Amino acid sequence: MATNETASRPRGRLPEYRTIEEAVEIARSLAPKLRERVPQAEQLRRLPEENVNDLLAAGLIGLENPKRWGGPELNLDACIEVSAALAEGCSSTGWVYSLWSSHMWMIGQYPEHVQEMVFSDPDSLVSSVVNTVGAPERVDGGFRWTGRGFFSSGVDHCNWLIAALEVPAAEGEGKERRWMLIPRSDFEIVDDWYTVGLKGTGSKTIVLEDVFIPEERTVIWSELSEGRGYGARLHNSPLYCAAVDFTFSLPLSGPELGIARALLRAFEGRARARISGSSPRLAAEQTLHLTRYARAAAQIDAARALLLEDARRFCFMPASEATALDRAKCRRDVAFATQMCREACNSLFEAAGGSNIFESAEIQRLWRDANVAAAHHGLTWDINGNAYGRAVMDLPPLERFGL
């Protein structure tokens, strides 16, 4: 269901990048324009159409697209670095981009004709929902679902949605987790995104009424986790043979990294102005915060190093070789790196001074965005740190106890 804006959108193009450096350079060139549109994004409570056009025209959405469909199949480190560079300009754009880009990996796991349907349109954008209510019913040829999904970032601009749902297992008793691909015409969007931070992501609620989803537009999570997905056989590349546990957790960390960098830069500018200003007292006071600045800078650099190490290790590891501890370690590191960046932002905000409490202050806006991003379920330290500890101690995951 195209809006007037999407109907007039310039055609996107396939990504031509062959290296991370090329893609990051383009993302950095977009950041100043994105920064100028931050007030508009916050007022709209979704990305301005100009931001979406810029991403499509630059070919950045499809960095992970399969080579079979003209994509470069760049690794997850590219997604992390590009989303961070975009987030330095606009937190919300970096956040939505990280999801749109990683969703293309998921599309590459569906049957070939389904992939062609999505990838043949260079304007295709795919949102998702993981937090849902309403149990799908298994019917002949697929499933029927009446329900709701929450926090669907960037959904206003998308022509597809993938929903993570628990469904009756194909064989035997119990449930299995599936990702279901749903066209825009099959769901409604509830305009309920009124938040303290990441205001421009438009992470709204979606509603479906008795929608039929054919079996061919579903993939089983456990198969993707074990490297048995259709994409692993079709593309036969390291990226598409990696476990979904890695490909879907690592991209979430990129935006927080970029937000923290932007806040660090804003703090540095403020500190320089005070140190070189006309007030000796303010200059002396500002130097007291230099060790805090140094610690924040080191935390951000350390977070990036940890994330890139995991991306380059786990996304070249065949899913069949990845252990439960590997999966838990990756989620632990993503959460830890994110929370380090959040801590750096909070520390700098504390030292930035009272004038930054005004809504017009960039530091205040970045501080809000950093804390909202780090509150995502997949980035929560208590959950992911506990899961890692349980894996090390050979304890069953909490899901086994219904928690």
C-alpha positions in Angstrom: 0.0 0.0 0.0 2.0 2.9 -1.3 1.6 6.4 0.2 1.8 9.5 -1.9 5.3 9.9 -0.7 6.5 6.4 -1.5 4.7 6.5 -4.9 6.9 9.5 -5.9 10.1 8.1 -4.3 13.1 8.1 -6.7 14.1 4.6 -7.6 16.8 3.1 -5.4 19.8 1.4 -6.9 21.7 -1.8 -6.1 24.8 -1.2 -4.0 28.0 -1.0 -5.9 30.3 -1.1 -2.8 32.9 -3.8 -2.7 34.6 -2.6 0.6 33.4 -1.4 4.0 35.5 1.7 3.5 33.5 2.8 0.4 30.2 2.3 2.2 31.3 4.1 5.3 32.6 7.0 3.3 29.2 7.5 1.7 27.4 7.1 5.0 29.6 9.9 6.5 28.9 12.1 3.6 25.1 11.8 4.3 25.5 12.5 8.0 25.5 16.4 7.8 22.2 16.4 5.9 20.7 13.9 8.3 21.7 16.0 11.2 20.0 19.0 9.7 16.7 17.0 9.5 16.7 15.8 13.1 14.1 18.3 14.3 11.9 17.3 11.4 12.3 13.6 12.2 11.4 14.3 15.8 8.3 16.3 14.8 7.1 13.7 12.3 7.9 10.8 14.7 9.3 8.9 11.7 12.1 9.4 9.2 11.7 12.2 6.8 11.1 10.9 3.3 14.3 12.7 2.2 16.3 10.5 4.6 14.8 7.3 3.1 15.5 8.6 -0.4 19.1 9.3 0.5 19.6 5.8 1.8 18.0 4.2 -1.3 19.8 6.4 -3.8 23.1 5.7 -2.1 22.5 1.9 -2.3 23.2 1.5 1.4 20.2 -0.7 2.3 21.4 -3.7 0.4 25.0 -4.1 1.7 24.1 -7.7 2.8 22.0 -8.5 -0.3 23.1 -11.8 -1.9 25.4 -11.6 -4.9 22.9 -13.7 -6.7 20.6 -10.7 -6.8 23.3 -8.1 -7.5 24.3 -7.4 -3.9 27.8 -7.2 -2.5 27.2 -9.6 0.5 29.3 -7.5 2.8 29.8 -8.8 6.3 28.1 -7.6 9.5 31.0 -5.3 10.3 29.9 -3.2 7.3 26.4 -2.9 8.8 27.8 -1.9 12.2 30.1 0.7 10.8 27.6 2.2 8.4 24.8 2.4 10.9 27.2 4.0 13.4 28.2 6.6 10.8 24.6 7.4 10.0 23.7 7.6 13.7 26.4 10.2 14.1 24.2 12.4 12.0 20.7 11.2 13.1 20.2 8.6 15.8 16.9 7.5 14.4 18.2 7.0 10.8 21.1 4.9 12.1 18.7 2.8 14.1 16.2 2.2 11.3 19.0 1.6 8.8 20.6 -1.1 11.0 17.3 -3.0 11.0 16.4 -2.5 7.4 19.9 -3.7 6.3 19.9 -6.8 8.5 16.4 -7.7 7.4 17.8 -8.2 3.9 19.8 -11.1 5.2 16.6 -12.7 6.4 15.0 -12.2 3.0 17.9 -14.1 1.6 16.7 -17.1 3.6 13.3 -17.5 2.0 12.6 -19.7 -1.1 14.1 -18.4 -4.3 11.0 -17.0 -5.9 10.1 -15.1 -2.7 13.6 -13.6 -2.7 13.2 -12.5 -6.3 9.9 -10.9 -5.5 11.5 -8.7 -2.8 15.0 -8.1 -4.3 13.8 -7.3 -7.8 12.4 -4.1 -6.4 15.4 -1.8 -5.5 12.9 0.3 -3.4 12.0 -2.7 -1.1 12.2 -2.0 2.6 11.4 -4.5 5.2 10.3 -3.8 8.8 9.9 -6.4 11.6 8.1 -7.2 14.8 9.4 -9.6 17.4 7.1 -8.6 20.3 3.6 -9.9 19.3 0.3 -11.0 20.7 -2.2 -13.4 19.1 -1.4 -17.0 18.2 -1.4 -17.9 14.5 -3.6 -20.9 13.5 -2.2 -23.6 11.2 -4.4 -24.0 8.1 -4.1 -25.7 4.7 -1.2 -24.2 2.9 0.0 -21.9 5.7 -1.2 -19.9 8.7 -3.9 -17.4 9.6 -3.1 -14.7 12.1 -5.2 -12.2 14.0 -2.9 -10.2 16.2 -0.7 -7.2 16.9 3.0 -6.5 16.8 4.9 -3.8 18.6 8.0 -1.6 18.0 8.1 -2.0 14.2 10.8 0.6 13.4 10.5 2.4 10.1 7.3 0.6 9.2 5.7 3.7 7.6 8.2 3.4 4.7 8.1 -0.3 4.2 6.4 -2.6 1.7 7.1 -5.8 3.6 7.1 -6.9 7.3 8.6 -10.0 8.9 7.0 -11.1 12.1 8.5 -13.5 14.6 5.8 -15.8 15.8 5.4 -19.0 17.8 3.3 -21.5 15.8 2.2 -25.1 16.2 5.1 -27.3 15.1 4.8 -29.0 11.7 5.4 -32.4 13.2 4.5 -33.6 16.6 3.6 -31.5 19.6 4.9 -28.2 20.8 5.7 -24.9 19.2 8.3 -23.6 16.8 9.4 -20.1 16.1 8.9 -18.8 12.5 9.6 -15.6 10.7 6.6 -14.7 8.5 6.8 -12.4 5.5 3.7 -10.2 5.2 3.0 -7.5 2.5 2.1 -4.0 3.5 -1.4 -4.4 2.2 -2.2 -7.0 4.9 -1.7 -4.9 8.0 -2.6 -1.6 9.5 -0.3 0.8 11.4 -1.3 2.4 14.7 0.2 5.9 15.1 1.3 5.4 18.8 5.0 6.3 18.7 5.2 9.0 21.4 8.5 8.5 23.2 11.3 10.2 25.1 14.0 9.2 22.6 14.6 7.8 19.1 11.5 9.8 18.3 12.2 9.6 14.5 12.2 5.8 14.3 8.4 5.6 14.0 8.5 2.2 15.8 4.8 1.8 15.7 2.3 -1.0 16.5 0.9 -3.0 13.6 -2.5 -4.8 13.5 -3.6 -7.8 11.4 -7.1 -9.2 11.1 -7.4 -12.9 9.9 -4.5 -12.6 7.5 -3.4 -15.7 5.5 0.4 -16.2 5.3 1.4 -19.0 3.0 3.9 -21.6 4.2 6.4 -20.5 1.5 6.6 -17.1 3.1 7.8 -18.5 6.4 11.2 -19.7 7.6 11.9 -21.7 10.8 14.2 -19.9 13.3 15.9 -23.2 14.5 16.9 -24.0 10.9 18.5 -20.6 10.5 20.3 -21.0 13.8 21.7 -24.3 12.7 22.7 -23.3 9.2 20.0 -25.4 7.5 18.1 -22.5 5.9 17.3 -22.3 2.2 19.7 -19.3 1.9 22.7 -21.4 3.1 22.1 -23.9 0.3 21.3 -21.3 -2.4 24.0 -18.7 -1.8 26.6 -21.0 -0.2 28.5 -18.1 1.2 30.0 -17.5 4.7 27.5 -14.7 5.4 24.4 -16.8 4.5 25.8 -19.9 6.3 26.2 -18.0 9.5 23.8 -18.4 12.4 20.9 -16.0 12.7 21.8 -15.6 16.4 24.8 -13.5 15.1 23.3 -11.8 12.1 20.3 -10.5 14.0 22.0 -9.5 17.2 25.2 -7.7 16.0 23.5 -5.0 13.9 21.6 -3.6 16.9 24.8 -2.3 18.4 25.9 0.0 15.6 23.5 2.9 16.3 24.5 3.2 19.9 28.1 3.4 18.9 27.4 6.3 16.5 25.2 8.1 19.1 28.0 7.9 21.6 30.5 9.2 19.1 28.2 12.2 18.3 27.8 13.0 22.0 31.5 12.8 22.6 32.1 15.2 19.7 29.5 17.6 21.0 31.0 17.5 24.5 34.5 18.1 23.1 33.3 21.2 21.2 31.7 22.6 24.4 34.8 21.9 26.4 37.1 23.6 23.9 34.9 26.7 23.9 35.0 26.9 27.7 38.8 26.2 28.0 39.6 28.9 25.4 36.9 31.3 26.6 37.2 34.5 28.6 36.4 33.0 32.0 39.4 31.5 33.9 37.0 29.9 36.4 35.0 28.0 33.7 38.2 27.0 31.9 39.7 25.6 35.1 36.4 23.8 36.0 36.3 22.3 32.5 39.7 20.7 32.8 38.4 18.7 35.7 36.3 16.7 33.2 39.1 15.8 30.9 39.7 12.4 32.5 35.9 11.7 32.2 36.2 12.6 28.6 39.2 10.3 28.1 37.4 7.4 29.8 34.3 7.9 27.6 36.4 8.0 24.5 38.2 4.8 25.5 34.9 3.1 26.3 33.5 3.9 22.8 36.7 2.7 21.1 36.7 -0.5 23.2 33.0 -1.2 22.3 33.8 -0.8 18.6 36.7 -3.2 18.8 34.7 -5.8 20.6 31.8 -5.6 18.2 34.0 -5.8 15.0 36.0 -8.7 16.4 32.7 -10.6 17.0 31.4 -9.7 13.5 34.5 -10.9 11.8 34.7 -14.1 13.9 31.1 -15.3 14.1 29.8 -14.2 10.7 32.5 -16.3 9.0 31.8 -19.3 11.2 29.5 -21.9 9.8 26.4 -22.1 11.9 26.9 -25.9 12.3 30.2 -25.1 14.1 28.8 -22.4 16.5 28.2 -23.6 20.0 25.6 -22.5 22.5 28.4 -20.6 24.3 29.4 -18.8 21.1 25.9 -17.6 20.7 25.7 -16.5 24.3 29.0 -14.8 24.0 28.0 -12.8 21.0 24.8 -11.6 22.6 26.8 -10.8 25.8 29.3 -8.7 23.9 26.6 -6.8 22.0 24.8 -5.9 25.2 28.1 -5.1 27.0 29.4 -2.9 24.2 26.0 -1.1 24.1 25.9 -0.5 27.8 29.5 0.8 27.8 28.5 3.4 25.2 25.4 4.2 27.3 27.6 4.7 30.4 29.9 7.0 28.4 27.0 9.1 27.3 25.6 9.3 30.8 28.9 10.3 32.2 29.4 13.1 29.7 25.9 14.4 30.2 26.5 14.6 33.9 29.5 16.8 33.2 28.0 18.9 30.4 26.4 21.5 32.5 22.9 22.7 33.3 22.3 24.4 29.9 22.1 21.0 28.3 18.7 20.3 29.9 17.0 22.4 27.3 15.2 20.5 24.5 17.2 22.5 21.9 20.5 21.1 23.2 22.2 18.5 21.0 23.8 16.7 24.0 20.5 16.4 25.7 18.9 14.8 22.6 21.7 12.4 22.1 21.6 11.4 25.8 17.9 10.6 25.4 18.5 8.6 22.2 21.4 6.7 23.8 19.3 5.6 26.8 16.3 4.6 24.7 18.4 2.6 22.3 20.1 0.7 25.1 16.8 -0.2 26.6 16.0 -2.6 23.7 15.4 -6.1 25.0 18.2 -7.6 22.9 20.7 -5.0 24.4 19.8 -5.4 28.1 22.8 -6.5 30.2 20.9 -8.4 32.9 19.2 -10.7 30.4 22.2 -11.3 28.1 24.8 -11.4 30.9 22.8 -14.0 32.8 22.3 -16.1 29.6 26.1 -16.1 29.1 26.7 -17.1 32.7 24.2 -19.9 32.4 25.8 -21.2 29.2 29.2 -21.2 30.9 27.8 -23.1 33.9 26.0 -25.6 31.6 22.7 -24.5 32.9 19.6 -24.6 30.6 18.4 -21.3 29.2 15.6 -19.5 31.1 13.2 -20.3 28.2 13.2 -23.9 29.4 11.4 -22.6 32.6 8.9 -20.5 30.7 10.8 -17.2 31.7 
